[in-house]
Amino acid sequence: MKENLVTRYNLDMSVGEKPVMNVDDLYIVLHHHWTKDTTPYPDGRQIIQLAFLLLVSAYTASRPGALVYVEKNERTNVQHFFSNADDDEDEHEDDWDLGNEDLKTLCYGQISLILLPNPGGNRDHLVMEIDLKHTKGHHSRPKRKIFLMSEVKQPIFDVIVLVLTMAILDDAFLADVHSVEDIFKTRVSPPRRSVRLKFKEDKLNVPICRQPVSTSSEMTTHPIKPLKYHTYLYYLQRLSLAVGMIRAMKPYDLRRGTGEAVDKTASLPLLQQVMGHVYASTFQKYMNQRVQTHVQAAFLGLPSEDALMNILSHQSRFIDPRAPSKYDDLPESKRATILDHPEIVRLQQMRGTLALEAKELYGSMKNATGTKIGELKAMADAALRTAKKHLKEATFTGARNEFFDTIDTLEINKQLNTSLLDMKQDTYEPERIVHRLKERRRVAELMQAPSQELSEEDDILRRVILINALIDLGRVERVPSENLVPKKSAQVTITSKSQESSPDDPARSEQGLSPSPEPRDRPISLTNRHCLFCVFEPNYQCYFTTTRKAREHFEKHLRHFKRDEFISCPDKFCGLAFRGHRAFKSHAEKVHSIRYFTEAQRIKAGL
């Protein structure tokens, strides 16, 4: 049967490459995450959660289903999240009551922070246990796996620091612990051999990593809902492509790397326990496809080049930060080809024809809603969006593949070209990132600070400062992008007196921003892709990729005001208030040059 299908459909039976990430690869990813990442996040907690998931994945070799959640669909959310939920139960997530239910993801109840005595030190040892209950097959073969973790000198690899940060942010400790200083000054007193930092009863079933959700005015981390697997994958893909990896990172890359490291140091039964395999032979499917021993040296009787073998067999050898990390990084010429693609042109013509026919029959598209022609128009819109999405993905993937396929030859030819010998060769210098958000900038500086040669007192002080900086970052409601406005767009800089910085402020000196801009003599003028409200908030994203997204975000702000309520213009230069949505929209268009609405929409709204 198998042979017939392979022959009939010419199926490819070769095994795809299974990337393996070791500690060097993880360091590169985490270093970029903390110090060079310029992408936006819903809030500061999401940054901390992502680093926590990467470290726990590496330290436990766990499958992603034990840490985050694979959501089936909206109807079965409650059944999927809770062990004994009724199939016919139709509850809204706002009505969820954890109680004593078992939420099937990594929660506070599965983590134990323990103090062990250190008589000769300035503070006791802080260690952690993670009980992974919801591993693969836990329904049919329940078997607990408790991993032990300790503090690490390098802050990038210290997962306990992140757990303390999130627990303090959630006010999760049962004892009167409100700061990291309270924890570090607590000692184990005889006759006790250990002290456990317990969590509150109502926090035991709260997930550590939670999903960002959209409210009427902002994105924020949900107090209960677990982080979804597809959200975790999105973060990983965005981060790994920004680092310059040849392919998007996946959670199993770390799982294979941890298995490879444990295989070198532990016995076979321990390897099976860590990987969660019933049969020892299963690990062969996780083994690095590049043989992890220097066979040539073994045959010749020479010392093994272990360092070279380690570099050759892992992902970091392919990293090039110059590779395009997102679609907008592609040249304008490549992006413009999508609009001329025959399939896009055909779908646009079909959509235009259906829209024209609907307006002729019913007067407007709104009146055509629910009719056959309206459904056909909606299907054409969906088909056009899907086609554009697929073409963008194919174009981006093709450009990245072309970069990695040609960069080696280009580098060699550049060095061997005799006509360039008398010219100064341009050397690559990594871009220095100085975050505008002071909380993010502070954490980046602390993550890069040397920590190996610190005394015990200095190490304690460094940990306290780092955790407090992470707590400040976790409280940030919105982490903006470092590239809010494209280079061709007008840069808009708004600085209030409370946010003005000194001339030597690194955030401003790096970006060439004036510390004290000249006073304006007229109201600010924006584009159709700016939000009039957010442009005056330095930590908010004020520029959007399309006019539609900017308009929808602008409408979210207006929902906070009643239809006939007075709305003050955010631009203090105006100093005006307008009665109702219509008057304020008219002011935004006429004074601030924001034309969110089409001609038909303006006529209908009376603007």
ChimeraX attribute file (.defattr): number of C-alpha atoms within 10 A of each C-alpha:
attribute: neighborCount
match mode: 1-to-1
recipient: residues
	/A:1	5
	/A:2	7
	/A:3	8
	/A:4	9
	/A:5	10
	/A:6	12
	/A:7	10
	/A:8	9
	/A:9	8
	/A:10	9
	/A:11	10
	/A:12	9
	/A:13	7
	/A:14	6
	/A:15	6
	/A:16	8
	/A:17	9
	/A:18	14
	/A:19	21
	/A:20	26
	/A:21	25
	/A:22	23
	/A:23	16
	/A:24	14
	/A:25	20
	/A:26	20
	/A:27	15
	/A:28	14
	/A:29	25
	/A:30	23
	/A:31	18
	/A:32	17
	/A:33	22
	/A:34	21
	/A:35	21
	/A:36	20
	/A:37	21
	/A:38	21
	/A:39	16
	/A:40	17
	/A:41	18
	/A:42	21
	/A:43	21
	/A:44	24
	/A:45	27
	/A:46	24
	/A:47	20
	/A:48	21
	/A:49	20
	/A:50	17
	/A:51	20
	/A:52	22
	/A:53	19
	/A:54	18
	/A:55	20
	/A:56	17
	/A:57	21
	/A:58	23
	/A:59	18
	/A:60	21
	/A:61	22
	/A:62	24
	/A:63	18
	/A:64	21
	/A:65	16
	/A:66	17
	/A:67	25
	/A:68	24
	/A:69	24
	/A:70	19
	/A:71	15
	/A:72	11
	/A:73	9
	/A:74	11
	/A:75	14
	/A:76	17
	/A:77	17
	/A:78	22
	/A:79	16
	/A:80	19
	/A:81	20
	/A:82	15
	/A:83	12
	/A:84	12
	/A:85	14
	/A:86	11
	/A:87	11
	/A:88	10
	/A:89	11
	/A:90	13
	/A:91	12
	/A:92	11
	/A:93	13
	/A:94	9
	/A:95	7
	/A:96	11
	/A:97	9
	/A:98	15
	/A:99	12
	/A:100	10
	/A:101	13
	/A:102	16
	/A:103	23
	/A:104	21
	/A:105	27
	/A:106	25
	/A:107	22
	/A:108	23
	/A:109	20
	/A:110	17
	/A:111	21
	/A:112	17
	/A:113	19
	/A:114	18
	/A:115	22
	/A:116	17
	/A:117	18
	/A:118	13
	/A:119	12
	/A:120	7
	/A:121	10
	/A:122	13
	/A:123	20
	/A:124	20
	/A:125	18
	/A:126	21
	/A:127	16
	/A:128	21
	/A:129	16
	/A:130	20
	/A:131	17
	/A:132	21
	/A:133	18
	/A:134	20
	/A:135	21
	/A:136	17
	/A:137	10
	/A:138	12
	/A:139	10
	/A:140	7
	/A:141	9
	/A:142	12
	/A:143	16
	/A:144	13
	/A:145	17
	/A:146	16
	/A:147	15
	/A:148	13
	/A:149	18
	/A:150	15
	/A:151	15
	/A:152	14
	/A:153	15
	/A:154	13
	/A:155	20
	/A:156	20
	/A:157	22
	/A:158	17
	/A:159	22
	/A:160	19
	/A:161	20
	/A:162	22
	/A:163	20
	/A:164	20
	/A:165	25
	/A:166	22
	/A:167	19
	/A:168	18
	/A:169	17
	/A:170	13
	/A:171	16
	/A:172	21
	/A:173	17
	/A:174	13
	/A:175	12
	/A:176	9
	/A:177	16
	/A:178	14
	/A:179	18
	/A:180	18
	/A:181	16
	/A:182	11
	/A:183	18
	/A:184	17
	/A:185	10
	/A:186	13
	/A:187	18
	/A:188	19
	/A:189	11
	/A:190	8
	/A:191	6
	/A:192	9
	/A:193	10
	/A:194	17
	/A:195	16
	/A:196	14
	/A:197	18
	/A:198	17
	/A:199	19
	/A:200	15
	/A:201	15
	/A:202	14
	/A:203	21
	/A:204	21
	/A:205	22
	/A:206	23
	/A:207	23
	/A:208	28
	/A:209	30
	/A:210	22
	/A:211	22
	/A:212	21
	/A:213	13
	/A:214	12
	/A:215	9
	/A:216	12
	/A:217	14
	/A:218	15
	/A:219	15
	/A:220	21
	/A:221	20
	/A:222	15
	/A:223	16
	/A:224	20
	/A:225	22
	/A:226	26
	/A:227	25
	/A:228	18
	/A:229	17
	/A:230	13
	/A:231	15
	/A:232	22
	/A:233	16
	/A:234	13
	/A:235	17
	/A:236	19
	/A:237	18
	/A:238	16
	/A:239	23
	/A:240	23
	/A:241	22
	/A:242	24
	/A:243	26
	/A:244	20
	/A:245	23
	/A:246	20
	/A:247	16
	/A:248	17
	/A:249	23
	/A:250	18
	/A:251	19
	/A:252	20
	/A:253	20
	/A:254	28
	/A:255	24
	/A:256	25
	/A:257	24
	/A:258	24
	/A:259	24
	/A:260	20
	/A:261	13
	/A:262	18
	/A:263	17
	/A:264	11
	/A:265	10
	/A:266	12
	/A:267	10
	/A:268	13
	/A:269	13
	/A:270	13
	/A:271	21
	/A:272	20
	/A:273	14
	/A:274	22
	/A:275	22
	/A:276	20
	/A:277	14
	/A:278	11
	/A:279	9
	/A:280	14
	/A:281	10
	/A:282	13
	/A:283	18
	/A:284	9
	/A:285	10
	/A:286	19
	/A:287	18
	/A:288	19
	/A:289	14
	/A:290	15
	/A:291	10
	/A:292	15
	/A:293	13
	/A:294	15
	/A:295	11
	/A:296	12
	/A:297	12
	/A:298	11
	/A:299	8
	/A:300	9
	/A:301	9
	/A:302	10
	/A:303	10
	/A:304	15
	/A:305	12
	/A:306	12
	/A:307	8
	/A:308	10
	/A:309	15
	/A:310	15
	/A:311	15
	/A:312	14
	/A:313	18
	/A:314	20
	/A:315	20
	/A:316	23
	/A:317	13
	/A:318	14
	/A:319	18
	/A:320	17
	/A:321	16
	/A:322	13
	/A:323	22
	/A:324	21
	/A:325	22
	/A:326	14
	/A:327	16
	/A:328	13
	/A:329	11
	/A:330	16
	/A:331	11
	/A:332	9
	/A:333	8
	/A:334	13
	/A:335	17
	/A:336	10
	/A:337	11
	/A:338	17
	/A:339	13
	/A:340	11
	/A:341	12
	/A:342	10
	/A:343	15
	/A:344	18
	/A:345	14
	/A:346	13
	/A:347	18
	/A:348	17
	/A:349	13
	/A:350	17
	/A:351	21
	/A:352	15
	/A:353	12
	/A:354	20
	/A:355	21
	/A:356	15
	/A:357	18
	/A:358	23
	/A:359	16
	/A:360	11
	/A:361	13
	/A:362	15
	/A:363	12
	/A:364	15
	/A:365	18
	/A:366	11
	/A:367	13
	/A:368	19
	/A:369	15
	/A:370	11
	/A:371	12
	/A:372	11
	/A:373	19
	/A:374	21
	/A:375	14
	/A:376	17
	/A:377	24
	/A:378	17
	/A:379	13
	/A:380	20
	/A:381	17
	/A:382	14
	/A:383	16
	/A:384	20
	/A:385	14
	/A:386	12
	/A:387	16
	/A:388	17
	/A:389	12
	/A:390	12
	/A:391	19
	/A:392	17
	/A:393	14
	/A:394	12
	/A:395	18
	/A:396	21
	/A:397	17
	/A:398	11
	/A:399	18
	/A:400	21
	/A:401	15
	/A:402	12
	/A:403	17
	/A:404	16
	/A:405	11
	/A:406	10
	/A:407	14
	/A:408	11
	/A:409	10
	/A:410	12
	/A:411	10
	/A:412	10
	/A:413	11
	/A:414	14
	/A:415	11
	/A:416	11
	/A:417	9
	/A:418	10
	/A:419	8
	/A:420	11
	/A:421	11
	/A:422	7
	/A:423	8
	/A:424	7
	/A:425	10
	/A:426	6
	/A:427	6
	/A:428	7
	/A:429	6
	/A:430	9
	/A:431	8
	/A:432	9
	/A:433	16
	/A:434	22
	/A:435	24
	/A:436	21
	/A:437	18
	/A:438	15
	/A:439	19
	/A:440	23
	/A:441	20
	/A:442	19
	/A:443	22
	/A:444	23
	/A:445	13
	/A:446	21
	/A:447	18
	/A:448	14
	/A:449	11
	/A:450	11
	/A:451	16
	/A:452	10
	/A:453	9
	/A:454	12
	/A:455	10
	/A:456	12
	/A:457	11
	/A:458	12
	/A:459	15
	/A:460	16
	/A:461	12
	/A:462	17
	/A:463	18
	/A:464	17
	/A:465	17
	/A:466	22
	/A:467	23
	/A:468	18
	/A:469	20
	/A:470	26
	/A:471	25
	/A:472	19
	/A:473	26
	/A:474	23
	/A:475	13
	/A:476	17
	/A:477	18
	/A:478	22
	/A:479	25
	/A:480	22
	/A:481	20
	/A:482	16
	/A:483	12
	/A:484	19
	/A:485	18
	/A:486	12
	/A:487	8
	/A:488	6
	/A:489	12
	/A:490	11
	/A:491	11
	/A:492	16
	/A:493	11
	/A:494	15
	/A:495	16
	/A:496	11
	/A:497	7
	/A:498	6
	/A:499	10
	/A:500	15
	/A:501	16
	/A:502	12
	/A:503	13
	/A:504	10
	/A:505	13
	/A:506	15
	/A:507	19
	/A:508	18
	/A:509	14
	/A:510	14
	/A:511	12
	/A:512	9
	/A:513	13
	/A:514	15
	/A:515	17
	/A:516	14
	/A:517	11
	/A:518	7
	/A:519	7
	/A:520	8
	/A:521	7
	/A:522	10
	/A:523	14
	/A:524	17
	/A:525	16
	/A:526	22
	/A:527	18
	/A:528	21
	/A:529	21
	/A:530	26
	/A:531	26
	/A:532	26
	/A:533	16
	/A:534	17
	/A:535	20
	/A:536	19
	/A:537	14
	/A:538	16
	/A:539	17
	/A:540	20
	/A:541	21
	/A:542	23
	/A:543	25
	/A:544	18
	/A:545	13
	/A:546	11
	/A:547	19
	/A:548	14
	/A:549	17
	/A:550	21
	/A:551	20
	/A:552	13
	/A:553	21
	/A:554	20
	/A:555	16
	/A:556	15
	/A:557	16
	/A:558	19
	/A:559	12
	/A:560	12
	/A:561	13
	/A:562	12
	/A:563	13
	/A:564	12
	/A:565	13
	/A:566	16
	/A:567	19
	/A:568	14
	/A:569	17
	/A:570	16
	/A:571	16
	/A:572	11
	/A:573	13
	/A:574	13
	/A:575	10
	/A:576	14
	/A:577	15
	/A:578	17
	/A:579	14
	/A:580	16
	/A:581	20
	/A:582	16
	/A:583	16
	/A:584	19
	/A:585	21
	/A:586	19
	/A:587	18
	/A:588	18
	/A:589	18
	/A:590	12
	/A:591	14
	/A:592	18
	/A:593	16
	/A:594	22
	/A:595	19
	/A:596	23
	/A:597	17
	/A:598	9
	/A:599	11
	/A:600	10
	/A:601	11
	/A:602	15
	/A:603	10
	/A:604	9
	/A:605	13
	/A:606	10
	/A:607	16
